[in-house]
């Protein structure tokens, strides 16, 4: 499998060149340093980071967010079965009801500019027209897969994960849905596409990441160095290198498929519990730490963490997504959306 994956990645390896650095004020990582990660581009001043909170409807339980092309932010209101839209300029929200039984988990903006939702309650992928609020459902056949997260590949195909032990895809042009069993059963959770055209997902229950062969519809597990680490979410940096939030182990994982290299770092604190992971436009890694009730920034150049504690208890930020200069999250424990301004 790794030979096939390396071939899919192309001949070039990760960029290990030095990048511009700034004086670090972060906490040094305590994890092992067995291999070198790729260096990011010039990073913004760590002291320029600002956290802003936006209240949404009480009891909505916002789970995932997706910045919209017009400057707004879509979010899933999991407890009320709705898709929400926040206008950051005014703080106003508007809601779209997704139907009886809805329990939306993930949301992303597709190539068509519209939000696409993984709805575990409906066992369907749901598209909402951003202008008309028209809803289109793509029901999954078979059992309820406990839909989690989705991503689009370079051909505009939506790939999704189901925690009950499934992954699959939807072709928006034809409406054809295909559901596939994951190779090791339950656990598929976070999913990401890379700039070089690949798709990876994380398996929380089975503690691995997996590369999906998009032509053959086959997922091949890749095991991190730490057993039972609880790989929850994954994200790709600009070099198509994979970053993993390791929930059970309290670690940040890194995998370069180009050269089959792993590296892991322990987050700071007594009981770190990294949930979400996201890599911004400067290749800075962001995590949410349930153990410390904090947002955590990781600089791959200096290999140092900086923690930003939440003002509210039990923030429970379960996902991060962004655009240049902004990282967004949903505080599911406080019915708020979170904006991290990085410059």
KALINJO-V362289 format. One record per pair of residues at least 12 apart in sequence whose C-alpha atoms are under 8 Angstrom apart, sorted by the first residue. I is the first residue (numbers start at 0). J is the second residue. If there is no record, write none. Layout:
# KALINJO-V362289
i/j
I/J
I/J
This chain:
# KALINJO-V362289
i/j
0/219
1/256
1/259
4/210
4/256
4/257
5/256
5/257
5/258
5/259
8/195
8/197
8/256
8/257
9/257
10/257
11/257
12/257
12/258
13/36
13/37
13/238
13/240
13/255
13/257
13/258
14/37
14/38
14/238
15/35
15/36
15/37
15/38
16/37
16/38
17/38
17/300
18/38
18/39
18/40
18/41
18/300
19/40
19/41
19/42
20/41
20/42
20/300
20/301
21/42
21/44
23/45
23/301
23/303
24/45
24/305
25/303
25/304
25/305
25/306
26/267
26/303
26/304
26/305
27/302
27/303
27/304
28/264
28/265
28/266
28/267
28/302
28/303
28/304
29/264
29/265
29/266
29/267
30/250
30/263
30/264
30/265
30/266
31/262
31/263
31/264
32/262
32/263
32/264
33/262
34/260
34/261
34/262
35/262
36/253
36/255
36/262
36/299
37/238
37/240
37/299
37/300
38/299
38/300
39/281
39/282
39/283
39/299
39/300
40/281
40/282
41/281
42/281
42/282
42/283
43/281
43/341
43/342
44/342
45/341
47/340
47/341
47/342
48/339
48/340
48/341
48/342
49/338
49/339
49/340
49/341
50/337
50/338
50/339
50/340
51/337
51/338
51/339
51/340
52/335
52/336
52/337
52/338
53/87
53/90
53/335
53/336
53/337
54/90
54/334
54/335
54/336
55/92
55/334
55/335
55/336
56/334
57/334
58/78
58/79
58/334
59/76
59/77
59/78
59/79
59/334
60/76
60/77
60/78
60/79
60/330
60/331
60/332
60/333
60/334
61/74
61/75
61/76
61/77
61/78
61/329
61/330
61/331
61/334
61/335
61/336
62/74
62/75
62/76
62/77
62/104
62/105
62/316
62/317
62/318
62/329
62/330
62/331
63/75
63/104
63/105
63/106
63/317
63/318
63/319
63/328
63/329
64/105
64/106
64/107
64/318
64/319
64/320
64/327
64/328
64/329
65/106
65/107
65/108
65/114
65/320
65/321
65/327
66/108
66/320
66/321
66/322
66/327
67/108
67/112
68/112
70/86
70/87
71/84
71/85
71/86
71/87
72/84
72/85
72/86
72/87
73/85
73/106
73/114
74/106
74/329
75/103
75/104
75/105
75/106
75/116
76/102
76/103
77/101
77/102
77/103
77/104
78/102
79/101
79/102
80/96
80/97
80/98
80/99
80/100
80/101
80/102
80/103
81/94
81/95
81/96
81/97
81/98
81/101
81/102
81/103
82/94
82/95
82/96
82/97
82/103
83/95
95/132
97/134
100/120
100/121
101/118
101/119
101/120
101/121
102/118
102/119
102/120
102/121
103/116
103/117
103/118
103/119
103/120
104/116
104/117
104/118
104/119
104/146
104/147
104/148
105/117
105/118
105/147
105/148
105/149
106/148
106/149
107/149
107/150
109/151
109/155
110/151
110/155
112/129
113/126
113/127
113/128
113/129
114/126
114/127
114/128
114/129
115/127
116/149
117/146
117/147
117/148
117/149
117/159
118/146
118/147
119/143
119/144
119/145
119/146
119/147
120/145
121/138
122/138
122/139
122/143
122/144
122/145
122/146
123/136
123/137
123/138
123/139
123/146
124/136
124/137
124/138
124/139
125/137
137/169
137/174
137/176
138/176
139/176
139/177
139/178
140/178
143/163
144/161
144/162
144/163
144/164
144/165
145/161
145/162
145/163
146/159
146/160
146/161
146/162
147/159
147/160
147/161
147/162
147/187
147/188
147/189
148/160
148/161
148/188
148/189
148/190
149/189
149/190
149/191
150/190
150/191
150/192
151/192
152/192
152/196
152/197
152/198
153/196
155/170
155/171
156/168
156/169
156/170
156/171
157/169
157/170
157/171
159/190
160/187
160/188
160/189
160/190
160/200
161/186
161/187
161/188
162/185
162/186
162/187
162/188
163/184
163/185
163/186
163/187
164/180
164/181
164/183
164/184
164/185
164/186
164/187
165/178
165/179
165/180
165/181
165/184
165/185
165/187
166/178
166/179
166/180
166/181
166/187
167/179
179/216
181/218
182/218
182/219
182/220
183/205
184/205
185/202
185/204
185/205
186/201
186/202
186/203
186/204
186/205
187/200
187/201
187/202
187/203
187/204
188/200
188/201
188/202
188/203
188/231
188/232
189/201
189/202
189/231
189/232
189/233
190/232
190/233
190/234
191/233
191/234
191/235
192/234
192/235
193/235
193/236
193/237
193/239
193/240
194/235
194/237
194/238
194/239
195/239
197/210
197/211
197/212
197/213
198/210
198/211
198/212
198/213
199/211
199/233
200/232
200/233
201/230
201/231
201/232
201/233
201/243
202/229
202/230
202/231
203/229
203/230
203/231
203/246
204/229
205/227
205/229
206/222
206/223
206/226
206/227
206/228
206/229
206/230
207/220
207/221
207/222
207/223
207/229
207/230
208/220
208/221
208/222
208/223
208/230
209/221
223/252
223/261
224/261
224/262
225/248
227/247
227/248
228/245
228/246
228/247
228/248
228/249
228/250
229/245
229/246
229/247
229/248
230/243
230/244
230/245
230/246
230/247
231/243
231/244
231/245
231/246
231/274
231/275
232/244
232/245
232/274
232/275
232/276
233/275
233/276
233/277
234/276
234/277
234/278
235/277
235/278
236/278
236/279
236/282
237/280
237/282
239/255
240/253
240/254
240/255
240/256
241/253
241/254
241/255
241/256
242/254
242/276
242/277
242/278
243/276
244/273
244/274
244/275
244/276
244/286
245/272
245/273
245/274
246/272
246/273
246/274
247/272
248/265
248/272
249/265
249/266
249/270
249/271
249/272
249/273
250/263
250/264
250/265
250/266
250/271
250/272
250/273
251/263
251/264
251/265
251/266
251/273
252/264
266/304
267/304
268/291
270/290
270/291
271/288
271/289
271/290
271/291
272/288
272/289
272/290
272/291
273/286
273/287
273/288
273/289
273/290
274/286
274/287
274/288
274/289
274/316
274/317
274/318
275/287
275/288
275/316
275/317
275/318
275/319
276/318
276/319
277/319
277/320
279/321
279/322
279/323
279/326
280/322
280/323
280/324
282/299
283/296
283/297
283/298
283/299
284/296
284/297
284/298
284/299
285/297
285/319
286/319
287/316
287/317
287/318
289/313
289/314
289/315
289/316
291/308
292/308
292/309
292/312
292/313
292/314
292/315
293/306
293/307
293/308
293/309
294/306
294/307
294/308
294/309
295/307
311/333
313/332
313/333
314/330
314/331
314/332
314/333
315/329
315/330
315/331
315/332
315/333
316/328
316/329
316/330
316/331
316/332
317/329
317/330
317/331
324/340
324/341
324/342
325/338
325/339
325/340
325/341
325/342
326/338
326/339
326/340
326/341
327/339
